[in-house]
Amino acid sequence: MTTSFKYIPGPYLSAIHWYLGTGSVVMGLLLFLLTSFSDPGFVSSSNVSDYLAMFPYDGVLYEEKICSTCNIPRPPRSKHCSICGHCVARFDHHCGWTNTCIGENNLRYFMAFLFWHCYLCLYAAFVIAAVIVGEMKRKNLVRLLTVYYGIGSNFQELAPLIFQWVLAFHGEQLMLLLFLGIISLLLMGFSGYHLYLIIINTTTNETLKWENYKRLKAERVNTHEMPDDTSLSTVEVAKKRSKHSCSIPFFTRRNSQNKLQRENIYDRGILQNLAEVFFPRSSRLWWQDLTLFKVKYS
């Protein structure tokens, strides 16, 4: 961007983009630091009782257990991160970019970080495109090609020459523009996926755990393969199938038809799911304690 700042102001960019661009980069850095150094929701012996009361165990993905490393009860929706060395409440994933876990307390900052950088990449792409088009206008490139060099004014004749000019004199801006376009698409897809997880109140970790759960159930179904019926009579085949079907639990036979569905007990509706992330329950505990104190001593 240092090579592009010298073109501001330009035909399509006012001087305000000097300050707007710098401020946007600084804000992105602040959100990065906030995500990296804020508490993701580390579970300790002092706050484990609060986290245990936040969510119920669903009996499928989460059951009551003691963390063998932290030696404390592991709350529902939490996971021990071997990199951070802590159990993390409402664990989503360990982010390599921010070098921290994303959990109950900093998922809001992580989402703000993602959305801001989507905006930042799109904004930077707009500025660079405006710089290139502005330079074309300032130097009357189209008029120069059509009037002085006699090139036809149709797109097929002008486009290759304009591209060569841009590549020769603004190659850095062009490569950066292409890079920002690709990164913007990736960031928007990643941000949209995480927003979808928030709306249905699930996490990346729970999505992976559920896929593993379905795979294990499928393997269990495969261990109950039907016997070879080709050499048996109709009555014997019926007896074999009847005996086999009775030996398999009902939920396993239903799973074999790919009808296994997860009942997400943590999904409380879109608005409450969003509030749970952007106004975490742990940040509201002090208000609940204050309310209980007033009720007790009023």
Backbone torsions as a table, in degrees:
resi	resn	phi	psi	omega
1	MET	NA	-19.7	179.7
2	THR	-63.6	-32.1	179.3
3	THR	-74.7	-17.6	-178.7
4	SER	-94.9	-23.2	-178.7
5	PHE	-62.8	-28.7	-177.9
6	LYS	-70.5	-13.7	177.7
7	TYR	-92.9	4.2	179.0
8	ILE	-108.8	127.9	1.3
9	PRO	-75.7	158.4	180.0
10	GLY	-144.1	-172.3	-178.1
11	PRO	-57.0	-33.4	-176.6
12	TYR	-118.1	5.8	-178.5
13	LEU	-132.7	127.9	176.9
14	SER	-88.5	172.1	-177.8
15	ALA	-66.9	-16.4	-179.0
16	ILE	-63.3	-23.8	-179.1
17	HIS	-69.6	-19.4	171.2
18	TRP	-57.8	-50.3	-175.3
19	TYR	-80.3	-37.0	180.0
20	LEU	-66.3	-41.3	178.7
21	GLY	-66.1	-45.2	179.2
22	THR	-64.1	-43.6	178.8
23	GLY	-63.1	-36.4	179.2
24	SER	-66.0	-40.9	178.5
25	VAL	-66.0	-42.5	178.9
26	VAL	-62.8	-42.5	178.3
27	MET	-62.6	-40.6	176.7
28	GLY	-61.6	-39.2	177.6
29	LEU	-66.0	-41.1	179.2
30	LEU	-63.8	-41.0	178.1
31	LEU	-66.7	-34.8	175.5
32	PHE	-62.5	-46.5	179.7
33	LEU	-65.8	-39.3	179.4
34	LEU	-63.8	-41.7	178.5
35	THR	-68.0	-39.6	-174.6
36	SER	-72.3	-38.1	-170.5
37	PHE	-107.9	0.0	175.7
38	SER	-82.3	155.9	179.5
39	ASP	-70.4	118.7	-179.3
40	PRO	-75.0	-8.2	-176.2
41	GLY	116.1	45.3	179.4
42	PHE	-63.4	133.2	179.7
43	VAL	-95.7	128.6	178.8
44	SER	-133.0	175.8	-179.8
45	SER	-64.6	-22.3	-178.2
46	SER	-82.1	-23.8	-177.7
47	ASN	-122.8	4.3	-176.2
48	VAL	-61.9	-33.6	180.0
49	SER	-65.3	-36.0	177.9
50	ASP	-66.1	-43.8	-179.3
51	TYR	-70.2	-31.3	177.3
52	LEU	-65.4	-28.9	-178.1
53	ALA	-85.0	-8.7	-175.4
54	MET	-73.7	-45.2	-175.4
55	PHE	-131.4	151.0	173.6
56	PRO	-85.6	160.4	172.2
57	TYR	-77.9	134.5	-178.6
58	ASP	-87.7	-9.5	177.6
59	GLY	77.0	0.4	179.3
60	VAL	-118.4	-64.4	178.1
61	LEU	-86.3	-27.5	-175.6
62	TYR	-131.4	130.6	174.7
63	GLU	-135.4	161.9	-179.1
64	GLU	-64.3	128.0	177.8
65	LYS	-158.6	162.8	177.9
66	ILE	-103.8	131.7	176.0
67	CYS	-69.3	120.9	-176.9
68	SER	-68.5	-21.1	-179.4
69	THR	-90.4	-50.2	-179.0
70	CYS	-81.7	-18.0	-179.5
71	ASN	58.7	39.8	175.7
72	ILE	-135.7	159.0	175.9
73	PRO	-59.7	138.7	-180.0
74	ARG	-92.1	114.9	-177.7
75	PRO	-65.1	156.6	174.5
76	PRO	-57.7	142.9	177.7
77	ARG	72.3	7.0	179.0
78	SER	-99.5	167.4	178.9
79	LYS	-153.9	144.2	175.8
80	HIS	-83.6	124.4	178.0
81	CYS	-94.7	118.4	-178.6
82	SER	-70.8	-21.4	180.0
83	ILE	-78.9	-48.3	179.6
84	CYS	-78.8	-24.6	-179.8
85	GLY	78.1	22.7	-179.4
86	HIS	-138.4	156.6	165.2
87	CYS	-79.8	137.2	-176.1
88	VAL	-119.1	126.9	-179.7
89	ALA	-70.0	141.1	-178.1
90	ARG	44.5	53.6	-174.8
91	PHE	-63.2	129.8	175.7
92	ASP	-103.9	-60.7	177.2
93	HIS	-168.2	165.8	171.9
94	HIS	-96.5	119.3	-174.7
95	CYS	-90.2	121.3	178.3
96	GLY	-73.7	-25.1	-179.6
97	TRP	-71.7	-41.7	-179.2
98	THR	-95.9	-6.2	178.2
99	ASN	56.7	44.4	176.7
100	THR	-156.2	165.7	175.4
101	CYS	-78.2	148.7	172.4
102	ILE	-106.5	115.8	-174.8
103	GLY	-139.5	-156.1	-172.0
104	GLU	-58.5	-35.5	-170.7
105	ASN	-95.8	-20.7	-176.8
106	ASN	-121.1	8.9	176.0
107	LEU	-62.9	-34.3	178.6
108	ARG	-63.1	-41.4	178.6
109	TYR	-68.3	-36.9	178.8
110	PHE	-64.3	-41.4	178.6
111	MET	-66.7	-40.8	176.5
112	ALA	-62.1	-39.6	177.2
113	PHE	-60.8	-44.3	-179.5
114	LEU	-66.2	-49.7	-177.1
115	PHE	-65.4	-37.2	179.4
116	TRP	-65.6	-39.0	-179.6
117	HIS	-75.1	-25.1	169.1
118	CYS	-61.4	-48.0	177.5
119	TYR	-61.5	-42.7	-175.9
120	LEU	-63.2	-42.2	179.5
121	CYS	-67.4	-41.8	178.9
122	LEU	-66.5	-40.4	179.0
123	TYR	-64.7	-44.1	178.9
124	ALA	-63.5	-38.8	177.8
125	ALA	-63.6	-40.2	177.5
126	PHE	-63.0	-44.5	-178.9
127	VAL	-62.2	-44.5	-178.5
128	ILE	-66.4	-41.8	177.4
129	ALA	-62.7	-40.3	178.6
130	ALA	-65.9	-34.5	177.3
131	VAL	-64.7	-46.9	-178.0
132	ILE	-64.5	-47.6	179.9
133	VAL	-65.2	-37.2	178.5
134	GLY	-64.0	-39.4	177.3
135	GLU	-67.4	-36.1	175.6
136	MET	-62.6	-40.7	179.6
137	LYS	-70.8	-41.8	-177.4
138	ARG	-62.9	-33.4	-179.1
139	LYS	-97.9	6.7	177.5
140	ASN	50.5	49.3	-174.3
141	LEU	-62.8	-44.6	-177.6
142	VAL	-65.1	-42.9	178.7
143	ARG	-65.0	-38.4	179.5
144	LEU	-62.3	-41.7	-178.4
145	LEU	-72.4	-40.5	-174.8
146	THR	-80.8	-39.3	-175.2
147	VAL	-86.6	-49.6	-173.2
148	TYR	-86.0	-29.1	-179.0
149	TYR	-107.6	-2.4	174.7
150	GLY	68.8	23.5	177.8
151	ILE	-76.1	141.8	178.5
152	GLY	-61.6	150.6	-176.6
153	SER	-85.1	3.6	-179.7
154	ASN	-81.4	159.8	-173.9
155	PHE	-62.9	-40.1	-176.0
156	GLN	-60.9	-32.8	-178.9
157	GLU	-87.8	-34.8	-176.5
158	LEU	-79.3	-39.7	-172.0
159	ALA	-55.7	-48.1	-179.6
160	PRO	-61.6	-39.1	-178.8
161	LEU	-70.6	-39.4	177.4
162	ILE	-64.7	-40.7	178.6
163	PHE	-62.7	-41.5	177.9
164	GLN	-62.5	-40.5	179.7
165	TRP	-65.4	-44.2	178.9
166	VAL	-62.8	-43.1	-179.1
167	LEU	-65.9	-33.0	-177.6
168	ALA	-78.6	-40.4	-173.5
169	PHE	-106.1	-17.8	-180.0
170	HIS	-137.7	43.6	-178.4
171	GLY	-62.9	-38.8	-179.4
172	GLU	-64.1	-44.6	179.2
173	GLN	-63.8	-38.8	-178.9
174	LEU	-65.9	-45.4	178.7
175	MET	-63.8	-39.7	178.1
176	LEU	-66.8	-36.3	177.9
177	LEU	-63.5	-43.9	177.4
178	LEU	-64.5	-41.3	179.2
179	PHE	-62.9	-45.3	-179.6
180	LEU	-65.3	-34.8	177.0
181	GLY	-62.8	-43.0	179.2
182	ILE	-67.6	-45.6	-179.4
183	ILE	-63.2	-37.0	179.0
184	SER	-61.5	-43.7	179.1
185	LEU	-63.3	-42.9	179.3
186	LEU	-64.9	-43.7	-179.7
187	LEU	-65.4	-40.1	179.3
188	MET	-65.7	-38.9	176.5
189	GLY	-65.5	-43.2	179.5
190	PHE	-66.0	-42.8	178.9
191	SER	-65.4	-42.2	178.8
192	GLY	-63.4	-37.4	178.2
193	TYR	-63.9	-45.6	179.9
194	HIS	-67.9	-35.1	175.8
195	LEU	-64.7	-38.4	176.4
196	TYR	-62.2	-42.7	178.0
197	LEU	-61.5	-38.3	179.1
198	ILE	-66.8	-41.5	-177.6
199	ILE	-62.5	-38.2	178.9
200	ILE	-93.3	5.1	176.9
201	ASN	55.1	61.1	171.3
202	THR	-140.1	173.9	-177.6
203	THR	-126.0	167.8	175.8
204	THR	-60.8	-41.9	179.1
205	ASN	-62.2	-42.7	179.8
206	GLU	-67.9	-34.7	176.7
207	THR	-62.6	-44.0	178.9
208	LEU	-67.7	-41.1	178.5
209	LYS	-62.1	-39.1	179.8
210	TRP	-67.9	-38.4	176.8
211	GLU	-64.6	-39.7	176.8
212	ASN	-65.7	-38.6	178.4
213	TYR	-61.3	-45.4	179.3
214	LYS	-65.5	-37.6	179.5
215	ARG	-65.1	-42.1	178.5
216	LEU	-64.7	-38.5	177.3
217	LYS	-64.9	-39.1	178.7
218	ALA	-65.2	-38.3	177.5
219	GLU	-65.2	-35.1	178.3
220	ARG	-67.4	-36.8	176.1
221	VAL	-64.1	-39.4	-178.0
222	ASN	-66.8	-25.5	177.7
223	THR	-73.6	-11.5	178.0
224	HIS	-109.5	49.7	-177.8
225	GLU	-67.0	144.7	178.2
226	MET	-68.6	143.6	179.3
227	PRO	-70.8	161.9	178.1
228	ASP	-72.1	118.8	-173.2
229	ASP	-102.2	7.1	-171.4
230	THR	-68.7	-29.2	-176.1
231	SER	-98.8	9.6	-176.0
232	LEU	-107.5	154.9	175.6
233	SER	-75.8	172.4	-178.3
234	THR	-62.3	-41.7	-179.7
235	VAL	-67.1	-42.8	179.8
236	GLU	-65.3	-38.7	177.7
237	VAL	-61.5	-45.0	-179.9
238	ALA	-61.6	-41.2	179.4
239	LYS	-65.5	-42.7	179.5
240	LYS	-61.0	-46.4	-178.5
241	ARG	-65.8	-39.7	-179.8
242	SER	-64.9	-43.9	179.3
243	LYS	-64.6	-40.6	-179.0
244	HIS	-66.3	-43.2	-177.1
245	SER	-67.2	-29.4	178.7
246	CYS	-74.9	-22.9	-177.6
247	SER	-82.7	-11.4	-179.2
248	ILE	-101.4	131.9	177.6
249	PRO	-58.1	154.3	-175.8
250	PHE	-59.7	-44.9	-175.3
251	PHE	-66.1	-28.2	178.9
252	THR	-70.3	-43.0	178.3
253	ARG	-64.2	-36.0	177.4
254	ARG	-67.8	-36.3	179.0
255	ASN	-64.7	-32.4	-178.4
256	SER	-64.2	-17.6	177.2
257	GLN	-96.2	14.4	177.6
258	ASN	59.2	37.7	180.0
259	LYS	-109.9	13.3	180.0
260	LEU	-68.9	120.3	-177.7
261	GLN	-122.8	142.2	178.8
262	ARG	-90.0	128.6	174.3
263	GLU	-95.3	101.2	-175.5
264	ASN	-81.3	100.9	-177.2
265	ILE	-75.7	-8.6	-178.7
266	TYR	-91.2	-8.8	179.3
267	ASP	-78.0	115.1	-176.8
268	ARG	-118.3	17.3	-178.1
269	GLY	105.4	154.6	-171.9
270	ILE	-58.7	-49.0	-175.4
271	LEU	-64.5	-45.0	-180.0
272	GLN	-69.8	-32.8	176.2
273	ASN	-65.4	-42.2	176.9
274	LEU	-65.1	-42.1	179.8
275	ALA	-63.3	-34.2	-179.1
276	GLU	-63.7	-31.7	-178.8
277	VAL	-86.3	-48.0	-174.4
278	PHE	-84.2	-15.0	171.8
279	PHE	-132.3	75.1	-171.7
280	PRO	-56.4	149.4	-179.2
281	ARG	-63.2	-35.1	-179.4
282	SER	-63.8	-31.3	179.2
283	SER	-76.5	-12.1	179.1
284	ARG	-100.4	-0.6	-177.1
285	LEU	-65.4	-37.1	-178.8
286	TRP	-64.3	-35.4	178.6
287	TRP	-69.2	-38.8	177.1
288	GLN	-65.0	-41.5	178.7
289	ASP	-63.2	-40.2	179.6
290	LEU	-65.6	-39.6	178.9
291	THR	-64.5	-43.8	178.5
292	LEU	-64.1	-36.5	177.7
293	PHE	-63.5	-42.9	179.7
294	LYS	-66.1	-40.2	179.3
295	VAL	-66.4	-38.2	-176.5
296	LYS	-68.6	-36.9	-172.9
297	TYR	-110.2	12.5	177.2
298	SER	-87.3	NA	NA
